[in-house]
Amino acid sequence: MFPGIADRMQKELTSLAPSAMKIRVIAPPERKYAVWIGGSILSSLSTFQSMWISKQEYDESGPSIVHRKCF
């Protein structure tokens, strides 16, 4: 996604971590779709369904409905 980001993270984390700790950054090729896969999994959980907000609820309560239902 960002050219060189995996190498940079590897280098910076290695410099911050204790020398005895092995750091390995893995950048799988499908990472481009990871957020969509995660969202799909989250939306399929039965516990997440109680957090869904309908347009009607949002229109009635505005952005504050997010805090009431999700936090």
N, CA, C and O atoms as CSV, one atom per row, in Angstrom:
chain,resi,resn,atom,element,x,y,z
A,1,MET,N,N,0.836,-1.175,0.000
A,1,MET,CA,C,0.000,0.000,0.000
A,1,MET,C,C,0.892,1.254,0.000
A,1,MET,O,O,0.841,2.051,-0.937
A,2,PHE,N,N,1.702,1.423,1.045
A,2,PHE,CA,C,2.680,2.497,1.049
A,2,PHE,C,C,4.032,1.853,0.763
A,2,PHE,O,O,4.498,1.028,1.549
A,3,PRO,N,N,4.659,2.211,-0.336
A,3,PRO,CA,C,5.938,1.586,-0.674
A,3,PRO,C,C,6.961,1.749,0.453
A,3,PRO,O,O,7.187,2.854,0.945
A,4,GLY,N,N,7.568,0.643,0.849
A,4,GLY,CA,C,8.623,0.658,1.855
A,4,GLY,C,C,8.153,0.718,3.302
A,4,GLY,O,O,8.984,0.756,4.208
A,5,ILE,N,N,6.846,0.727,3.544
A,5,ILE,CA,C,6.355,0.878,4.920
A,5,ILE,C,C,6.732,-0.323,5.798
A,5,ILE,O,O,7.065,-0.151,6.970
A,6,ALA,N,N,6.679,-1.523,5.240
A,6,ALA,CA,C,7.020,-2.710,6.035
A,6,ALA,C,C,8.484,-2.664,6.472
A,6,ALA,O,O,8.801,-2.956,7.625
A,7,ASP,N,N,9.364,-2.303,5.559
A,7,ASP,CA,C,10.789,-2.211,5.896
A,7,ASP,C,C,11.040,-1.114,6.932
A,7,ASP,O,O,11.834,-1.290,7.857
A,8,ARG,N,N,10.358,0.014,6.766
A,8,ARG,CA,C,10.536,1.113,7.720
A,8,ARG,C,C,10.040,0.716,9.105
A,8,ARG,O,O,10.708,0.982,10.104
A,9,MET,N,N,8.882,0.085,9.168
A,9,MET,CA,C,8.363,-0.357,10.466
A,9,MET,C,C,9.306,-1.356,11.114
A,9,MET,O,O,9.570,-1.281,12.314
A,10,GLN,N,N,9.813,-2.288,10.321
A,10,GLN,CA,C,10.762,-3.285,10.825
A,10,GLN,C,C,11.974,-2.587,11.444
A,10,GLN,O,O,12.392,-2.915,12.554
A,11,LYS,N,N,12.523,-1.634,10.719
A,11,LYS,CA,C,13.715,-0.922,11.179
A,11,LYS,C,C,13.425,-0.117,12.447
A,11,LYS,O,O,14.192,-0.177,13.408
A,12,GLU,N,N,12.325,0.634,12.453
A,12,GLU,CA,C,12.034,1.496,13.595
A,12,GLU,C,C,11.644,0.697,14.838
A,12,GLU,O,O,12.060,1.035,15.946
A,13,LEU,N,N,10.854,-0.350,14.661
A,13,LEU,CA,C,10.480,-1.178,15.810
A,13,LEU,C,C,11.682,-1.913,16.377
A,13,LEU,O,O,11.815,-2.045,17.594
A,14,THR,N,N,12.552,-2.389,15.509
A,14,THR,CA,C,13.763,-3.077,15.954
A,14,THR,C,C,14.640,-2.134,16.777
A,14,THR,O,O,15.227,-2.544,17.779
A,15,SER,N,N,14.727,-0.884,16.359
A,15,SER,CA,C,15.562,0.068,17.109
A,15,SER,C,C,14.947,0.431,18.466
A,15,SER,O,O,15.671,0.820,19.383
A,16,LEU,N,N,13.628,0.309,18.605
A,16,LEU,CA,C,12.958,0.639,19.868
A,16,LEU,C,C,12.860,-0.540,20.833
A,16,LEU,O,O,12.803,-0.352,22.048
A,17,ALA,N,N,12.842,-1.742,20.293
A,17,ALA,CA,C,12.642,-2.941,21.114
A,17,ALA,C,C,13.947,-3.369,21.783
A,17,ALA,O,O,15.031,-3.034,21.305
A,18,PRO,N,N,13.843,-4.111,22.890
A,18,PRO,CA,C,15.058,-4.668,23.504
A,18,PRO,C,C,15.790,-5.555,22.500
A,18,PRO,O,O,15.164,-6.195,21.654
A,19,SER,N,N,17.102,-5.588,22.597
A,19,SER,CA,C,17.897,-6.331,21.611
A,19,SER,C,C,17.599,-7.825,21.616
A,19,SER,O,O,17.806,-8.495,20.604
A,20,ALA,N,N,17.118,-8.359,22.734
A,20,ALA,CA,C,16.803,-9.788,22.804
A,20,ALA,C,C,15.475,-10.123,22.120
A,20,ALA,O,O,15.171,-11.293,21.890
A,21,MET,N,N,14.697,-9.110,21.800
A,21,MET,CA,C,13.384,-9.334,21.195
A,21,MET,C,C,13.497,-9.330,19.674
A,21,MET,O,O,14.038,-8.400,19.077
A,22,LYS,N,N,12.978,-10.381,19.067
A,22,LYS,CA,C,13.011,-10.460,17.613
A,22,LYS,C,C,11.743,-9.806,17.054
A,22,LYS,O,O,10.630,-10.153,17.448
A,23,ILE,N,N,11.922,-8.880,16.154
A,23,ILE,CA,C,10.806,-8.164,15.530
A,23,ILE,C,C,10.684,-8.639,14.088
A,23,ILE,O,O,11.670,-8.715,13.354
A,24,ARG,N,N,9.461,-8.952,13.702
A,24,ARG,CA,C,9.219,-9.368,12.321
A,24,ARG,C,C,7.917,-8.725,11.847
A,24,ARG,O,O,6.852,-9.003,12.397
A,25,VAL,N,N,7.997,-7.887,10.852
A,25,VAL,CA,C,6.823,-7.236,10.275
A,25,VAL,C,C,6.419,-8.024,9.039
A,25,VAL,O,O,7.228,-8.274,8.145
A,26,ILE,N,N,5.157,-8.408,9.011
A,26,ILE,CA,C,4.637,-9.175,7.880
A,26,ILE,C,C,3.616,-8.316,7.151
A,26,ILE,O,O,2.685,-7.798,7.766
A,27,ALA,N,N,3.784,-8.164,5.864
A,27,ALA,CA,C,2.853,-7.387,5.043
A,27,ALA,C,C,2.256,-8.312,3.986
A,27,ALA,O,O,2.765,-8.388,2.868
A,28,PRO,N,N,1.173,-9.020,4.338
A,28,PRO,CA,C,0.589,-9.953,3.377
A,28,PRO,C,C,0.017,-9.222,2.158
A,28,PRO,O,O,-0.445,-8.087,2.278
A,29,PRO,N,N,0.045,-9.855,1.009
A,29,PRO,CA,C,-0.435,-9.191,-0.210
A,29,PRO,C,C,-1.918,-8.820,-0.153
A,29,PRO,O,O,-2.338,-7.878,-0.825
A,30,GLU,N,N,-2.716,-9.543,0.634
A,30,GLU,CA,C,-4.151,-9.244,0.704
A,30,GLU,C,C,-4.476,-8.145,1.719
A,30,GLU,O,O,-5.650,-7.920,2.015
A,31,ARG,N,N,-3.467,-7.458,2.257
A,31,ARG,CA,C,-3.713,-6.421,3.265
A,31,ARG,C,C,-4.567,-5.278,2.726
A,31,ARG,O,O,-5.204,-4.554,3.490
A,32,LYS,N,N,-4.574,-5.126,1.426
A,32,LYS,CA,C,-5.388,-4.086,0.801
A,32,LYS,C,C,-6.872,-4.274,1.138
A,32,LYS,O,O,-7.630,-3.306,1.201
A,33,TYR,N,N,-7.269,-5.517,1.352
A,33,TYR,CA,C,-8.679,-5.823,1.606
A,33,TYR,C,C,-8.963,-6.150,3.071
A,33,TYR,O,O,-10.093,-6.497,3.416
A,34,ALA,N,N,-7.967,-6.046,3.927
A,34,ALA,CA,C,-8.117,-6.457,5.324
A,34,ALA,C,C,-9.221,-5.685,6.042
A,34,ALA,O,O,-9.973,-6.270,6.822
A,35,VAL,N,N,-9.328,-4.391,5.792
A,35,VAL,CA,C,-10.358,-3.607,6.473
A,35,VAL,C,C,-11.753,-4.054,6.045
A,35,VAL,O,O,-12.676,-4.061,6.859
A,36,TRP,N,N,-11.915,-4.424,4.786
A,36,TRP,CA,C,-13.221,-4.895,4.308
A,36,TRP,C,C,-13.547,-6.266,4.884
A,36,TRP,O,O,-14.691,-6.544,5.242
A,37,ILE,N,N,-12.543,-7.109,4.968
A,37,ILE,CA,C,-12.751,-8.438,5.558
A,37,ILE,C,C,-13.120,-8.293,7.036
A,37,ILE,O,O,-14.041,-8.953,7.517
A,38,GLY,N,N,-12.407,-7.436,7.747
A,38,GLY,CA,C,-12.709,-7.199,9.157
A,38,GLY,C,C,-14.104,-6.631,9.357
A,38,GLY,O,O,-14.819,-7.046,10.269
A,39,GLY,N,N,-14.495,-5.690,8.516
A,39,GLY,CA,C,-15.840,-5.123,8.594
A,39,GLY,C,C,-16.910,-6.154,8.328
A,39,GLY,O,O,-17.965,-6.145,8.961
A,40,SER,N,N,-16.638,-7.043,7.390
A,40,SER,CA,C,-17.582,-8.116,7.069
A,40,SER,C,C,-17.758,-9.055,8.257
A,40,SER,O,O,-18.876,-9.452,8.585
A,41,ILE,N,N,-16.655,-9.403,8.891
A,41,ILE,CA,C,-16.717,-10.282,10.066
A,41,ILE,C,C,-17.462,-9.580,11.201
A,41,ILE,O,O,-18.329,-10.176,11.841
A,42,LEU,N,N,-17.125,-8.325,11.446
A,42,LEU,CA,C,-17.774,-7.567,12.515
A,42,LEU,C,C,-19.280,-7.472,12.292
A,42,LEU,O,O,-20.060,-7.671,13.224
A,43,SER,N,N,-19.686,-7.172,11.078
A,43,SER,CA,C,-21.114,-7.009,10.801
A,43,SER,C,C,-21.891,-8.310,10.908
A,43,SER,O,O,-23.109,-8.290,11.088
A,44,SER,N,N,-21.208,-9.434,10.800
A,44,SER,CA,C,-21.901,-10.719,10.886
A,44,SER,C,C,-22.045,-11.222,12.331
A,44,SER,O,O,-22.745,-12.207,12.566
A,45,LEU,N,N,-21.402,-10.569,13.291
A,45,LEU,CA,C,-21.508,-10.986,14.690
A,45,LEU,C,C,-22.868,-10.591,15.262
A,45,LEU,O,O,-23.326,-9.466,15.063
A,46,SER,N,N,-23.501,-11.503,15.960
A,46,SER,CA,C,-24.820,-11.214,16.532
A,46,SER,C,C,-24.745,-10.090,17.565
A,46,SER,O,O,-25.702,-9.330,17.712
A,47,THR,N,N,-23.636,-9.972,18.278
A,47,THR,CA,C,-23.499,-8.914,19.282
A,47,THR,C,C,-23.389,-7.529,18.647
A,47,THR,O,O,-23.709,-6.524,19.282
A,48,PHE,N,N,-22.944,-7.478,17.413
A,48,PHE,CA,C,-22.797,-6.196,16.722
A,48,PHE,C,C,-24.138,-5.674,16.212
A,48,PHE,O,O,-24.294,-4.470,16.005
A,49,GLN,N,N,-25.095,-6.557,16.009
A,49,GLN,CA,C,-26.385,-6.144,15.452
A,49,GLN,C,C,-27.101,-5.141,16.351
A,49,GLN,O,O,-27.858,-4.307,15.856
A,50,SER,N,N,-26.878,-5.205,17.652
A,50,SER,CA,C,-27.516,-4.247,18.560
A,50,SER,C,C,-26.946,-2.839,18.402
A,50,SER,O,O,-27.535,-1.874,18.891
A,51,MET,N,N,-25.814,-2.715,17.727
A,51,MET,CA,C,-25.187,-1.412,17.525
A,51,MET,C,C,-25.574,-0.764,16.198
A,51,MET,O,O,-25.217,0.387,15.948
A,52,TRP,N,N,-26.292,-1.482,15.356
A,52,TRP,CA,C,-26.697,-0.914,14.074
A,52,TRP,C,C,-27.571,0.303,14.311
A,52,TRP,O,O,-28.358,0.336,15.258
A,53,ILE,N,N,-27.435,1.288,13.463
A,53,ILE,CA,C,-28.215,2.519,13.572
A,53,ILE,C,C,-28.959,2.727,12.258
A,53,ILE,O,O,-28.355,2.786,11.188
A,54,SER,N,N,-30.266,2.837,12.359
A,54,SER,CA,C,-31.073,3.058,11.153
A,54,SER,C,C,-31.035,4.544,10.786
A,54,SER,O,O,-30.685,5.389,11.609
A,55,LYS,N,N,-31.392,4.842,9.564
A,55,LYS,CA,C,-31.457,6.229,9.119
A,55,LYS,C,C,-32.457,6.996,9.974
A,55,LYS,O,O,-32.214,8.146,10.338
A,56,GLN,N,N,-33.565,6.370,10.289
A,56,GLN,CA,C,-34.595,7.018,11.107
A,56,GLN,C,C,-34.039,7.378,12.492
A,56,GLN,O,O,-34.267,8.484,12.983
A,57,GLU,N,N,-33.312,6.446,13.122
A,57,GLU,CA,C,-32.716,6.727,14.433
A,57,GLU,C,C,-31.728,7.886,14.345
A,57,GLU,O,O,-31.706,8.766,15.205
A,58,TYR,N,N,-30.906,7.870,13.285
A,58,TYR,CA,C,-29.918,8.932,13.118
A,58,TYR,C,C,-30.604,10.271,12.871
A,58,TYR,O,O,-30.210,11.291,13.435
A,59,ASP,N,N,-31.634,10.260,12.022
A,59,ASP,CA,C,-32.359,11.501,11.739
A,59,ASP,C,C,-33.015,12.064,12.998
A,59,ASP,O,O,-33.081,13.281,13.172
A,60,GLU,N,N,-33.498,11.189,13.871
A,60,GLU,CA,C,-34.166,11.632,15.096
A,60,GLU,C,C,-33.181,12.116,16.157
A,60,GLU,O,O,-33.454,13.093,16.855
A,61,SER,N,N,-32.037,11.438,16.285
A,61,SER,CA,C,-31.109,11.727,17.383
A,61,SER,C,C,-29.826,12.419,16.962
A,61,SER,O,O,-29.149,13.017,17.798
A,62,GLY,N,N,-29.482,12.351,15.701
A,62,GLY,CA,C,-28.228,12.933,15.241
A,62,GLY,C,C,-27.037,12.077,15.653
A,62,GLY,O,O,-27.204,10.920,16.038
A,63,PRO,N,N,-25.834,12.645,15.573
A,63,PRO,CA,C,-24.614,11.884,15.865
A,63,PRO,C,C,-24.549,11.292,17.275
A,63,PRO,O,O,-23.835,10.315,17.499
A,64,SER,N,N,-25.277,11.864,18.212
A,64,SER,CA,C,-25.215,11.358,19.588
A,64,SER,C,C,-25.733,9.926,19.707
A,64,SER,O,O,-25.414,9.235,20.674
A,65,ILE,N,N,-26.521,9.478,18.746
A,65,ILE,CA,C,-27.031,8.097,18.775
A,65,ILE,C,C,-25.875,7.095,18.734
A,65,ILE,O,O,-25.973,6.006,19.300
A,66,VAL,N,N,-24.796,7.460,18.072
A,66,VAL,CA,C,-23.632,6.570,17.982
A,66,VAL,C,C,-23.075,6.313,19.380
A,66,VAL,O,O,-22.771,5.172,19.726
A,67,HIS,N,N,-22.940,7.352,20.174
A,67,HIS,CA,C,-22.405,7.195,21.531
A,67,HIS,C,C,-23.353,6.399,22.419
A,67,HIS,O,O,-22.910,5.586,23.230
A,68,ARG,N,N,-24.635,6.626,22.274
A,68,ARG,CA,C,-25.605,5.906,23.106
A,68,ARG,C,C,-25.648,4.420,22.781
A,68,ARG,O,O,-25.775,3.594,23.685
A,69,LYS,N,N,-25.543,4.068,21.497
A,69,LYS,CA,C,-25.690,2.662,21.127
A,69,LYS,C,C,-24.374,1.885,21.140
A,69,LYS,O,O,-24.369,0.669,21.327
A,70,CYS,N,N,-23.278,2.581,20.944
A,70,CYS,CA,C,-22.013,1.867,20.726
A,70,CYS,C,C,-21.021,1.955,21.881
A,70,CYS,O,O,-20.088,1.154,21.939
A,71,PHE,N,N,-21.188,2.887,22.785
A,71,PHE,CA,C,-20.197,3.030,23.858
A,71,PHE,C,C,-20.810,2.819,25.210
A,71,PHE,O,O,-20.115,2.904,26.222
